[in-house]
């Protein structure tokens, strides 16, 4: 029987960071993934915190630790651990030549496809809302045939935010790809892949040179390449002599796929063994210690043995938590106890755009400061199991704008805890 130092279940942000952070510390890591996580629907940003209490308060996590509940994952972690995780990610992205920017001290505002501004924590250079505030002229780039992006709507709402004293103009680039896509609608990823090619990038630059003047701000849909590098961004910025920004848009997310590829490249570099299409269906536990997990396969099951296990299965959104009837939420692999309101009438707010957090989103697994799961009495269970990301209870990631921040911080804490435990043995 061969054991791995750490087995990570789940391949989203929390799973990938757990695996990479442990592997960088010399651990042998196997990552079991079933699907691509939420990268394709995410914006490629690391939201850390924007709304700790309500929509009226907008603040960074550094300045709002006293405004979040005692059961919030950030309160379990503490600010120093969060800041350490942020620094780890910033250094990791720099190491991969796809440097992110930001901190726990300041919010960064990113334009969306509908012309609003969204707060975030860590971001790539391709999202730069500040240029819209500084510029006298703002160009909004549309692409002929592009589905689900309306530059006129973006322009209309940006005018409301930044005022009428600026000049706004929508310009259209023709990618000439109707034949290439076989008559179907042209999507964001089609344009991004076109710009990945030298020919597409050159043609886009050529057309825009006739449409824009230098020293302006240019707003693009989320199309500045699919690769985790700044080739498209830097080339267009230099050729056009303008500042550029992308907008957040509906899935699939080109920026999310850039982040996914960057993390996968890094994981493989540090020796993480990634098992694809691995659906974990059960665990083998003896005396409060997990010995192995069971994975369904084609025609038979496979058993993976490990010293430590990380549950990063994505909560409700990744089938990491299942709702069974009106009064039962189940964690299907370890059968961990779930913290949630038993009165179903209190599971949600009736308003779609509520000014309060959604109770159902706060459901999850309670943990201690090292991310070990706890029972309803607050006692540690399963000594070598850790829980990260959206499986955690006590926070509403969508309301707070804290999803990837909690994923990053909890995942980094697990790697730190595992190494610390083994050093003390």
C-alpha positions as CSV (number, residue, x, y, z in Angstrom):
1,X,0.0,0.0,0.0
2,X,1.5,3.3,-1.2
3,X,0.5,6.5,0.6
4,X,0.7,10.1,-0.6
5,X,1.6,12.9,1.8
6,X,-1.5,14.8,0.9
7,X,-4.6,14.1,-1.2
8,X,-6.6,17.1,-2.3
9,X,-10.2,16.5,-3.4
10,X,-11.3,19.2,-5.8
11,X,-9.6,21.3,-8.5
12,X,-10.9,24.8,-8.0
13,X,-9.0,27.7,-6.5
14,X,-8.9,26.3,-3.0
15,X,-7.9,22.8,-4.2
16,X,-5.2,24.1,-6.5
17,X,-3.7,26.4,-3.9
18,X,-3.7,23.7,-1.2
19,X,-1.8,21.4,-3.6
20,X,0.7,23.9,-4.8
21,X,1.4,25.4,-1.3
22,X,2.0,21.9,0.1
23,X,4.1,20.7,-2.9
24,X,6.3,23.8,-2.7
25,X,7.0,22.8,0.9
26,X,8.3,19.4,-0.3
27,X,5.1,17.3,0.1
28,X,4.0,14.7,-2.4
29,X,0.6,15.7,-3.4
30,X,-2.2,14.0,-5.4
31,X,-5.1,16.1,-6.6
32,X,-8.3,14.3,-7.5
33,X,-10.6,16.5,-9.7
34,X,-13.9,15.9,-11.3
35,X,-14.6,18.9,-13.6
36,X,-12.8,22.3,-13.9
37,X,-14.0,24.0,-10.7
38,X,-15.5,27.4,-11.1
39,X,-12.8,28.9,-13.3
40,X,-14.9,29.1,-16.4
41,X,-17.6,31.1,-14.7
42,X,-15.3,33.1,-12.5
43,X,-13.7,36.4,-13.5
44,X,-10.1,35.5,-12.9
45,X,-10.1,37.8,-9.8
46,X,-9.3,37.2,-6.2
47,X,-12.1,38.9,-4.3
48,X,-11.0,39.2,-0.7
49,X,-13.7,41.3,0.9
50,X,-15.9,44.3,0.0
51,X,-19.1,44.0,2.0
52,X,-18.4,42.7,5.5
53,X,-21.9,43.5,6.9
54,X,-24.2,45.1,4.3
55,X,-24.2,46.8,1.0
56,X,-23.8,50.2,2.6
57,X,-20.4,49.3,4.0
58,X,-17.6,48.8,1.5
59,X,-14.3,47.9,3.1
60,X,-11.2,45.7,2.8
61,X,-10.7,42.8,5.1
62,X,-7.8,44.6,6.9
63,X,-10.2,47.3,8.0
64,X,-13.3,45.1,8.7
65,X,-12.2,42.1,10.7
66,X,-14.3,43.4,13.6
67,X,-17.4,43.6,11.4
68,X,-17.6,39.9,10.5
69,X,-19.1,37.1,12.6
70,X,-17.2,34.9,14.9
71,X,-17.9,31.9,12.7
72,X,-16.6,33.5,9.6
73,X,-13.5,31.6,8.1
74,X,-11.5,34.8,8.3
75,X,-12.0,35.1,12.0
76,X,-10.8,31.6,12.4
77,X,-7.7,32.3,10.3
78,X,-6.8,35.8,11.6
79,X,-5.5,38.7,9.6
80,X,-1.8,37.7,9.6
81,X,-2.7,34.3,8.0
82,X,-4.8,36.1,5.4
83,X,-2.0,38.5,4.5
84,X,0.5,35.7,4.3
85,X,-1.8,33.8,1.9
86,X,-2.2,36.9,-0.3
87,X,1.6,37.4,-0.4
88,X,2.0,33.8,-1.3
89,X,-0.3,34.2,-4.3
90,X,1.3,37.4,-5.5
91,X,4.7,35.8,-5.4
92,X,3.4,32.7,-7.1
93,X,1.8,34.7,-10.0
94,X,5.0,36.7,-10.4
95,X,7.0,33.5,-10.5
96,X,4.7,32.3,-13.3
97,X,5.2,35.5,-15.3
98,X,1.6,36.4,-14.9
99,X,1.8,38.8,-12.0
100,X,-1.3,39.8,-10.1
101,X,-1.6,43.1,-8.2
102,X,-3.4,44.2,-5.0
103,X,-3.4,43.8,-1.3
104,X,-5.6,43.4,1.8
105,X,-5.4,47.2,2.4
106,X,-7.1,48.7,-0.7
107,X,-10.0,47.8,-2.9
108,X,-9.6,47.9,-6.7
109,X,-12.5,48.7,-8.9
110,X,-13.1,46.8,-12.2
111,X,-15.6,47.7,-15.0
112,X,-18.2,45.2,-15.9
113,X,-19.8,44.5,-19.2
114,X,-22.9,46.4,-18.3
115,X,-20.9,49.5,-17.3
116,X,-20.9,49.2,-13.5
117,X,-17.9,49.1,-11.3
118,X,-17.1,46.0,-9.1
119,X,-14.8,46.0,-6.1
120,X,-12.1,43.3,-5.9
121,X,-8.8,42.5,-4.1
122,X,-6.2,40.9,-6.4
123,X,-6.3,41.4,-10.2
124,X,-4.3,41.2,-13.3
125,X,-3.1,44.3,-15.3
126,X,-5.9,43.7,-17.8
127,X,-8.5,44.9,-15.3
128,X,-7.8,48.6,-14.6
129,X,-10.8,50.7,-13.8
130,X,-8.5,53.7,-12.7
131,X,-7.8,54.5,-16.3
132,X,-11.4,55.4,-16.9
133,X,-11.3,58.0,-14.1
134,X,-8.1,59.5,-15.4
135,X,-8.8,59.6,-19.2
136,X,-10.4,62.4,-21.2
137,X,-11.5,60.0,-24.0
138,X,-12.9,56.5,-23.5
139,X,-13.2,54.2,-26.5
140,X,-15.4,51.1,-26.1
141,X,-14.4,48.2,-28.5
142,X,-17.1,46.0,-29.9
143,X,-16.5,43.1,-32.2
144,X,-18.7,42.4,-35.2
145,X,-20.9,39.4,-34.6
146,X,-19.9,39.0,-30.9
147,X,-22.8,37.6,-28.9
148,X,-23.8,38.8,-25.4
149,X,-21.7,42.0,-25.3
150,X,-23.3,45.4,-25.8
151,X,-20.8,48.2,-25.9
152,X,-23.6,50.8,-26.2
153,X,-24.9,49.6,-22.8
154,X,-21.5,49.7,-21.3
155,X,-21.0,53.3,-22.6
156,X,-24.4,54.4,-21.3
157,X,-23.7,53.3,-17.7
158,X,-20.1,54.4,-17.6
159,X,-21.3,57.9,-18.5
160,X,-23.4,57.9,-15.4
161,X,-20.4,57.0,-13.3
162,X,-17.6,59.1,-14.8
163,X,-19.6,62.0,-16.2
164,X,-20.4,63.8,-19.4
165,X,-17.2,65.8,-19.4
166,X,-15.4,62.9,-21.0
167,X,-15.6,61.9,-24.7
168,X,-17.1,58.4,-25.2
169,X,-17.1,56.5,-28.5
170,X,-17.9,52.9,-29.5
171,X,-15.6,51.5,-32.2
172,X,-16.1,48.1,-34.0
173,X,-13.5,45.6,-35.0
174,X,-14.3,43.0,-37.6
175,X,-12.6,39.7,-36.9
176,X,-13.8,38.2,-40.2
177,X,-14.6,34.8,-38.5
178,X,-18.2,34.0,-39.7
179,X,-16.8,31.2,-41.9
180,X,-14.4,30.0,-39.2
181,X,-17.2,29.5,-36.7
182,X,-19.5,27.7,-39.2
183,X,-22.3,30.3,-39.0
184,X,-22.9,30.1,-35.2
185,X,-22.7,33.0,-32.9
186,X,-19.2,34.4,-32.2
187,X,-18.3,34.1,-28.5
188,X,-15.9,35.8,-26.1
189,X,-13.5,32.8,-26.3
190,X,-13.5,32.9,-30.1
191,X,-12.2,36.5,-30.1
192,X,-9.7,35.7,-27.3
193,X,-8.3,32.7,-29.3
194,X,-8.2,34.9,-32.4
195,X,-6.1,37.5,-30.5
196,X,-3.8,34.6,-29.3
197,X,-2.6,34.2,-32.9
198,X,0.0,36.6,-34.4
199,X,-2.3,37.2,-37.4
200,X,-5.4,38.0,-35.3
201,X,-3.5,40.3,-33.0
202,X,-1.9,42.2,-35.9
203,X,-5.3,42.6,-37.7
204,X,-7.0,43.9,-34.5
205,X,-4.2,46.4,-33.9
206,X,-4.3,47.5,-37.5
207,X,-8.1,48.2,-37.4
208,X,-7.9,50.0,-34.1
209,X,-5.1,52.3,-35.2
210,X,-7.6,53.7,-37.7
211,X,-10.3,54.1,-35.1
212,X,-8.7,55.4,-31.9
213,X,-6.3,58.2,-31.0
214,X,-3.3,57.9,-28.7
215,X,-3.4,58.7,-25.0
216,X,-7.0,57.5,-24.4
217,X,-8.5,54.7,-22.4
218,X,-9.8,51.7,-24.3
219,X,-12.4,49.3,-22.9
220,X,-12.4,45.7,-24.3
221,X,-14.7,42.9,-23.6
222,X,-12.9,40.0,-21.8
223,X,-10.9,39.0,-24.9
224,X,-7.3,39.8,-24.3
225,X,-6.0,36.3,-24.9
226,X,-6.5,32.9,-23.3
227,X,-3.0,32.3,-22.1
228,X,-1.6,33.3,-18.6
229,X,0.7,36.0,-20.0
230,X,0.4,39.7,-21.0
231,X,1.3,39.3,-24.7
232,X,-2.0,40.6,-26.1
233,X,-2.4,43.3,-23.5
234,X,1.2,44.6,-23.8
235,X,1.2,44.5,-27.6
236,X,-2.0,46.4,-28.1
237,X,-1.1,48.9,-25.4
238,X,2.2,49.6,-27.1
239,X,0.8,49.7,-30.6
240,X,-2.1,51.9,-29.8
241,X,-0.3,54.1,-27.2
242,X,-3.4,53.9,-25.0
243,X,-4.3,52.5,-21.6
244,X,-6.4,49.3,-21.7
245,X,-8.9,47.5,-19.5
246,X,-11.1,44.5,-19.9
247,X,-14.6,44.2,-18.5
248,X,-16.1,41.4,-16.4
249,X,-18.6,39.6,-18.5
250,X,-20.8,36.5,-18.5
251,X,-19.2,33.0,-18.8
252,X,-17.2,31.5,-20.2
253,X,-14.5,33.6,-18.6
254,X,-11.3,34.0,-20.6
255,X,-9.6,35.6,-17.5
256,X,-10.8,32.6,-15.4
257,X,-9.2,30.2,-17.8
258,X,-6.0,32.2,-17.7
259,X,-5.9,31.8,-13.9
260,X,-6.7,28.1,-14.2
261,X,-3.9,27.5,-16.7
262,X,-1.4,29.5,-14.5
263,X,-2.2,27.4,-11.4
264,X,-2.1,24.1,-13.4
265,X,1.3,25.0,-14.9
266,X,2.6,25.8,-11.4
267,X,1.1,22.6,-9.9
268,X,2.8,20.4,-12.5
269,X,6.0,22.2,-12.1
270,X,6.1,21.4,-8.4
271,X,5.2,17.7,-9.0
272,X,1.5,17.7,-8.1
273,X,-0.1,14.5,-9.6
274,X,-3.4,15.5,-11.1
275,X,-6.0,12.7,-11.6
276,X,-8.7,13.9,-14.0
277,X,-12.4,12.7,-14.0
278,X,-11.9,11.4,-10.5
279,X,-15.2,11.5,-8.6
280,X,-14.6,10.7,-4.9
281,X,-17.6,8.8,-3.6
282,X,-16.5,7.5,-0.2
283,X,-13.8,7.5,2.5
284,X,-12.2,4.8,4.7
285,X,-11.9,6.0,8.3
286,X,-10.5,4.2,11.3
287,X,-10.4,5.6,14.8
288,X,-11.1,9.2,13.7
289,X,-8.3,9.0,11.1
290,X,-9.0,8.9,7.3
291,X,-6.9,6.2,5.7
292,X,-8.1,6.5,2.1
293,X,-10.7,7.8,-0.3
294,X,-12.6,5.8,-2.9
295,X,-12.9,7.1,-6.5
296,X,-15.4,5.8,-9.0
297,X,-13.9,4.7,-12.3
298,X,-14.8,3.1,-15.6
299,X,-15.9,-0.4,-14.6
300,X,-14.3,-0.4,-11.2
301,X,-13.4,1.7,-8.1
302,X,-9.9,3.0,-7.1
303,X,-8.6,3.6,-3.6
304,X,-6.2,6.4,-2.9
305,X,-4.3,6.3,0.5
306,X,-2.8,9.4,2.1
307,X,-1.5,10.9,5.3
308,X,-3.5,14.1,5.0
309,X,-6.8,14.9,3.1
310,X,-8.1,18.3,1.9
311,X,-11.8,18.6,1.1
312,X,-12.1,21.3,-1.6
313,X,-15.3,20.2,-3.4
314,X,-17.0,23.6,-3.8
315,X,-20.0,23.5,-1.5
316,X,-23.4,23.6,-3.0
317,X,-22.0,24.9,-6.3
318,X,-19.6,22.0,-6.8
319,X,-21.7,19.2,-5.3
320,X,-19.6,19.3,-2.2
321,X,-22.7,19.7,-0.2
322,X,-26.1,18.1,-1.1
323,X,-29.5,19.2,0.0
324,X,-31.5,16.0,1.0
325,X,-35.1,17.1,1.7
326,X,-36.1,20.2,3.5
327,X,-34.1,19.6,6.7
328,X,-31.0,17.8,5.7
329,X,-27.8,18.9,4.1
330,X,-25.2,16.2,3.5
331,X,-21.4,16.2,2.9
332,X,-21.2,13.0,0.8
333,X,-17.5,11.9,1.2
334,X,-16.8,12.1,5.0
335,X,-20.3,12.7,6.2
336,X,-19.2,15.7,8.1
337,X,-21.7,17.6,10.2
338,X,-23.2,20.7,8.6
339,X,-24.0,24.0,10.3
340,X,-27.2,25.5,9.0
341,X,-30.6,26.8,10.0
342,X,-33.1,24.0,10.4
343,X,-36.0,26.2,9.9
344,X,-36.3,26.3,6.1
345,X,-38.3,29.5,6.2
346,X,-35.1,31.2,7.3
347,X,-32.9,29.8,4.5
348,X,-33.2,32.8,2.3
349,X,-34.2,36.4,1.9
350,X,-37.2,37.0,-0.4
351,X,-35.5,39.9,-2.2
352,X,-33.4,38.9,-5.2
353,X,-31.0,41.7,-4.6
354,X,-31.1,41.7,-0.9
355,X,-29.4,44.1,1.4
356,X,-28.6,41.2,3.8
357,X,-26.6,38.0,3.5
358,X,-28.4,34.9,2.4
359,X,-28.7,32.3,5.3
360,X,-28.5,29.3,2.9
361,X,-25.1,30.6,1.7
362,X,-23.8,30.6,5.2
363,X,-24.4,26.9,5.6
364,X,-21.3,24.6,5.7
365,X,-18.8,22.9,7.8
366,X,-17.4,24.5,11.0
367,X,-13.7,24.4,11.4
368,X,-10.9,25.4,13.8
369,X,-8.1,27.8,13.1
370,X,-6.2,25.1,11.2
371,X,-9.2,24.2,9.1
372,X,-9.9,20.8,10.9
373,X,-13.6,20.0,10.8
374,X,-15.6,20.3,14.1
375,X,-18.7,18.6,15.3
376,X,-21.8,20.5,16.6
377,X,-20.1,20.7,20.1
378,X,-17.1,22.4,18.6
379,X,-14.9,19.4,19.0
380,X,-12.3,18.4,16.4
381,X,-13.1,15.3,14.3
382,X,-11.1,13.4,11.6
383,X,-7.7,14.4,12.8
384,X,-6.0,14.4,9.3
385,X,-8.8,16.0,7.3
386,X,-9.0,19.7,6.4
387,X,-11.8,21.7,4.9
388,X,-11.3,24.7,2.6
389,X,-13.2,27.1,0.3
390,X,-16.9,27.1,-0.2
391,X,-17.5,24.0,2.0
392,X,-16.9,26.3,5.0
393,X,-19.7,27.8,7.0
394,X,-20.2,31.3,8.3
395,X,-19.9,33.5,5.2
396,X,-21.8,34.5,2.0
397,X,-19.1,34.7,-0.7
398,X,-21.4,36.3,-3.3
399,X,-22.7,39.0,-1.0
400,X,-19.4,39.8,0.6
401,X,-17.3,39.5,-2.5
402,X,-15.0,37.2,-0.6
403,X,-15.1,33.8,-2.4
404,X,-11.7,33.4,-3.9
405,X,-10.2,35.2,-0.9
406,X,-11.5,32.6,1.6
407,X,-10.5,29.9,-0.9
408,X,-6.9,31.2,-1.0
409,X,-6.5,31.9,2.7
410,X,-8.0,28.7,3.9
411,X,-6.0,26.6,1.4
412,X,-2.7,28.3,2.3
413,X,-3.4,27.7,6.0
414,X,-3.9,24.0,5.4
415,X,-0.4,23.7,3.8
416,X,1.1,25.7,6.6
417,X,-0.7,23.5,9.2
418,X,0.4,20.2,7.6
419,X,4.0,21.2,7.5
420,X,3.9,22.5,11.1
421,X,2.3,19.3,12.4
422,X,4.9,17.1,10.7
423,X,7.8,19.3,12.0
424,X,6.5,18.9,15.5
425,X,6.1,15.1,15.4
